[in-house]
Amino acid sequence: MSKYRWTIVALLFVATTVNYLDRQVISLLKPLLAKEFGWTESDYGDIVIAFTLAYGTSTLLVGHIIDRIGTKLGYIGSILVWSLAAMAHALAGSTAGFMVARALLGLGEAGNFPASIKTVAEWFPKKERALAVGIFNSGANVGAVVAPAVVPAIALAAGWQAAFIATGAIGFVWIVAWWLMYDVPTKHPRVNAAELAHIADEPAMAGDAAATDLVADASATGWGSIFRNRAIWGFMAGKLLTDPIWWFFLFWLPSYLSDVYHLDLKKLGLPLILIYLVATFGSVSGGALSSRLIARGWNPTRARQYAMLLFAVCVVPVIAISKMGSMWPVIAILSLAVAAHQAWSANIFTVAADQFPKQVLSRVVGLGTMAGTLGGAMFPLLVGKVLDKYKLAGQLSEGYNQLFYIAGVAYLVAWVMLYLFVFRHAKKTSLPS
């Protein structure tokens, strides 16, 4: 049997790595840019909001376009826009200029996950999807690892503008590879009959959501059929509550380490690299865990349910950050939390792939991503106000602690919403090993 589907996952992994590399540049350069442009925490929050609002409001339209024109062209259009937008940051000369560049970046990056999840649904049977999603989703962490390793060096050597241009240009290389290497499985010359049969292997599993009418009829592809499926509300709630925490980690951890532990641009690299290396393990192992449970006879819904509860619990220790006396125990807790988020993310996307037919999946992922990023757009408002308030009082570290308290409980609340709208409606019967 050929195994070309794993080559496709490798392409998705690289795209997601580039996606998060481009996204992470501004958070690493924030201390430098804040001095040059006189940003307050609220100013930086507005720049983050510009990205998240554009990202969140674009995902639905972008997902619809990808469903219409196909994954190959849709993905190319997405990465073309975000690569140009990433490079355009170098032209920004004011807070407003950065907001425009971030909004364009959000518009382009909105296509990454709808296109990737649709690709996984096209190329993988249900039993392998969580692992495939975990692999490509780990690119988010690799991008976040590469960024602190290279961005400060480029900025210090050639200026902050060069950092945006160099990282943005990488996307054009990926576009060429995707154009040459991607097609749907039934048309791809590198896929043999055995692999096609493996991809199409979707045995009915006792207690799976499909047996309880949670999956929309494949012939019903309208918006009404999507919104009548209760699973969409659980998926959207899960994203709404947890994506803002990920965005907080992504955009504010460099500032947190700089503000509380006084790390400069040269010293930020090591702790951030460690955090996101651990997160890479979390993404892959989180997807592998539910795939392993399914292989042992658990139905997919039950496997996702218990795996995601474990990951939600692993975020709770961030509440204790305020009690830590030094930086490295904090780094350990943050590493666990960020890894747990990535494991959670690999599974929540697979929940969507399990519950909906391929014909509407990009729109479904777009709805979930829109919910998550709209939450991510509102949360920076709170972050900026909280940090400015405590900064004026000379208690900036306490401001971060308040935000970590919110992060610690968000995933448990999200899991409850998924349970109410998705998990409890599937029977808890597992197949024998």
N, C-alpha and C positions, 0 to 999 in steps of 0.2 A: 504493500500500500504506500502510495506517495504521501508526503507530509507537508505539502506546500502551504497548508493553512497556518503553520507556525512561522513561515516566512512572512505571511500577511500580518500576523501579530507583531513580528519584529518591526515592520513598517509603521504600525500603529504606535508601538513603543517609542520609536524615534520621533514621530510627529508630536506625541505628547511630551516628550523630553524638550523638544524645541518650543512647544507651547508654553511650558512652565519656565523655561530659561528666559524667554522674552518677557513673560509676566513678572518675573522676580527681579529684573534689573533695577527697577525704580526703588524697590524697598531697600536694596543694598546701597544704593547711592543716595538714599534719603538724607542721612546726616550731612553729606556734602552739598546736596542740592538745597536743603533747608537753610544752610548758611548763605549760599549764593543768592537765593531768591527770597529769604526772610520768611519762610513758611512757619505758621503756627501748627499745632497738632490738628486743629480744625481745617486749616488749608490742605494739609496732607489728606485728611479724611475726605474732603471734597474731591480731591484727585482720585482717590480710591473709589468713591461713589460714582464718578463719571464712568469709570471702567465697568463697575458692577451693574449699573443701570443699563448701559449699552449692551453688555453681555446678556443680562437677564431678559431684556425686552426683545432682543434679536433672536434668541434661541428658537422660539416658536416659528418665526418666519423662516429662519435658516433650516430648521428641521423639515419644514414643509417643502422647501426647495430641494433638499437632498432626497426626500421621498419621491419627488417628481422627476428630477434629472438624473438620479442615481448617485451612488457613493463615489464613483471615480471622479466625475466632474465636480460634484459638490464639494468634495474634500479639497480639490485643487483650488477652487475659488476661495474657500475659507482661508487656507494657509497663504495664498497670494495676498489677500487683504491684510491679514495680521502681520505678515512679514514687512510689507510696505509701511504699515502703521508703526511697527516697532522702530524702524529706521527713522520715521518722521519725528520721533521724540528729540532727535538731535537738533531739530529746527526750532524747538520750543524756546521762547524767551521770557515766558511769564507763567504764572499759575494757570491762567486761562489756556495758554498754549499747551501745557501739559494735560489739561483736562480734555482738550480736543483730541490730542494724540492717544490718550488712554481710551476715550470713547471709540475711536476707530479701531484700536487694538481689541477692545471688547467685542465689537461687531464681527471682526474676523475670527477671533478665537471661539465665538459662540458655536461654530460648526464642528469643533474637534470631537466632543463627546457624542453628539447625535450621529456623526459619520462613523465614529469608531464602534459604538454599540451596534449600529446597523450592520457594519461589516462583520462583527463577531456573530451576530444572529444569522448572517448569510453563510458563514464559513465554518461554524462549529455546532455540534449537537449540544443539547441542553446540559448533558453531564460534564462537558468540558468548558462551558461558557464562563463560569466564575473564575477558573484558572486563567483563561485567555484574557478576561477583563483585568484580573489582578496583574498579569504580566504587562499589558500595555499601560495600565493605570500607574504602575510603578515608575513609568517615565516621568510622572509629575515630580517624584522624589529625586530622580536622577537629574532632572532639570534644575531642581532646587539645590542639588549638591554641586553640579557643575557651575552654577551661577556664582556662589561665593568663592569658588576656586579660581575663576577667570575674570569676572567682572571687575573686582577691585584692582587687579593687576593691569587690565586694559585702561581703566579710568586713571590710575596713577601714572601710567606711562604715556598715554596719548590724550587724556581728557575724557570727561564723562560722555561727550557726544560720540566718541569713537566706540564706547561700550555699547551704546544703543545700535549703532550702524553695524558693528561686527556681528552681534548676536542676531539681529534681524535678517541679515543676509543668508544665514544658514538655511532658512526655509526654502529658498529657491533650489538648493541641491535636492531636498526631499521631493519637491514637485516633480523633478525629472525622474527620480527613482519610482515614484508612485505611478506616473504615466506609463512607464515601461513595464512594470511588474504586476500591476493590479488588473483583475477582471473578476466577474462573478465566477463561482466554481464550475458551473456547467459549461462555460465558454473558455475556461483557462486551459491552455495546452499542457501545463505542468501537473494537472490533476488527473489521476487515473480513475477507473471505474470503482475500484475498491475504496478510494478516499471519498468519492461522491456518495457511495452507499453509507459510509461511516458518518458523513456530515448529515445525511438525511435520516439517520437512525434516531427516531423519537418515540420509543416505546411508551405506552400509557403506564403511569406509575400510580399505584394505589395511594389515594390521599393527596395526589398532586392537585394543584389548583385547577388544572384542566378538567378534572373529574367533577368539579363542583361549580362549573360554569363561570369561573372567574375570567377565563380567557375569552376575549371577544371573538365572535365569528370572523374567520379570515376573510369572508366576503363583505363584511361590514367595516368599511374603512373611513366612514364619515366622523366628524367631530362628535356627533351625538352618541355614537357607539363607544367612543373613548370615554366621554364624561359619564356615561351610564355605568361604566365599570368601576366598582368601588375601589379597585386596586389603584386607580390613578390618584385618588385622594390620599391614600396612604403613602404612595410614592412621593407625591408633591409635599406632603407634610414632613416626611422624613428628610427631604432635601432642604426645605425651608428652615428647619431647626438646626441642621448640622453644617450645611455649607458655610454659613456665616462664621462658624468657629474655625473652619479650615482657612477661610480668607483672613481672619484675624491672625492665625498662626503665620500665614504666608507673608502678610504685609507688615506685621508689627513685631515679630520676633527679633529681627535685626535691631529695631529701635529699642525694644525691651532690653536686650543685652547691652546696647550702647548706653541707655539711660540709667539702668540699675547697676550694671557691673562695669561700666565705663570702658567698654571695648571700642577701640577705634577701627577704622576701615581695614587695617592690616590684620587685626586680631579677631575679627568677626568670623573669618572663614572656618576655622577648626570646629567650634561648637555647632555651627549651622550644618557643616558637612556631616558631623556625627549624627545630628538629629535626623537629617533626611536620608542618610544611609540606613539607619534603623527603620525609617518609614518605608524604604524600598522593600525591606524584608517583610514588613507588615502587609504591604499590598499583595505581594506574591503569595505569602503564606496564608493570608486571609482568604484569597480565592481558592487556594489549594485545600484549605480545611473543609469548606462546604463541598467541594468536588470530591474529596475523600469520603465524606459522610454519605454522599449520593452513591459512590461506588460500593459502599458497604451495605446499601439497601435502603437508606433513608430516602423519602421522597424529597424533591428539591425544596419545596416550601418549608418543610420542617428543618432541613439542613440549614437554610438561610436564617430561619428564626433563632435557633440556638447559637449559631455562630455570631450573629449580629448582637445578641444579648451579651455575649462574652466581650465583644469589642466595645460595646457601650460602657461596660463596667471598667474597662481598662483606661477610659478617659477620666474617670472620677478622681484619681489621685492628684490632678492639677489643682484641686481645691487646697491641697496641703503645701503648695509652693510658698505661701506666705510664711510657713513655719521653717523653711529651709535656711540654714545659716551661711551657705556658700553656693557658688555657681554650679558646680558639677552635679550635686544631687538634683538641682533644678533641671539641668540638661537631661539627666536620666529620666525624670518624670515627663518632661516635654517630648523626649524621644518616644516613650511608650504611648503617649497620647496621640502624637502625630502618626505613629505606626498604626494605632487602633483606628484612627480616622480613615487611613488608606485601606485598611482591611474592610472597614464598614463600607466605604465607597465602592470597592470591587463587588461587594454583595448587593448593595442597593441597586446598582445599575443592572445586575443580573436578575434581580426581582422583576424589574421592568421587562427584560428580555423574556423571562418566563411567562409573564402574564398577558402579553400582547403579541399579535401576529406581526410578521416582518413588515407587512405593508404599511403599518402605522407607527412603527417603532421609533423612527427619527422624530416624529411629532410628539410621541409620548416622552421620549428623553428630553426633547425641547421644552415640554411643559414642566417636567421636574427640574430641569436646569434653570428655567425661568423663575420658578418658585424659590430655588436655592439662592440665585443671584439677587433676586429682589430682597430676600432676607439679608443677603450680604451687602446690599446697598443701604439698608436701614441701619444695620449694626455699626458701620463706621461712624454714623452720626453720633451714636451713643459713645463709641470709643473716643472720638475726638473731644466730646464734651466732658467725659469723665476724666480723661488725661489732662486736659487743660485746667479743669477745676482743681485736681490734686497737685498739678504742677505749680499753680499759683500759691497753693498752701504749703509748698515745699515738701509734699508727700507723694511724689510721683510713683514710687514703688507700690504704695497702697492703692493707687488708681489701677495699676495693672492687676493687683490681687483681686479687686472687685470683678474685673473682667474674667479672670480665671475661675471664679466661683460660678459664673454663668456657664462657662465652657464645660465645667465638671458635670453639670446635670443635663445639659442639652441633649445628649445622645440617649439617655434613659427615657426622656420624654418622647423623643422621636421614635424609639423602639416601641413604646406603648401605642403610639399612633399607627405604626405599621401593624402591630398585633391586632388592633381594633378593626382596621380596614382590610387587611390582607391575611395575616397568619391564622387568625382564629376561624376563618371561613373554610380552611382546608382541614380535612381529617388528619388526625395524627397517627395514621396507620403507616408503618414502614414495611418495605418488602424484605423478605429473608435474604441474607447475604448469599 
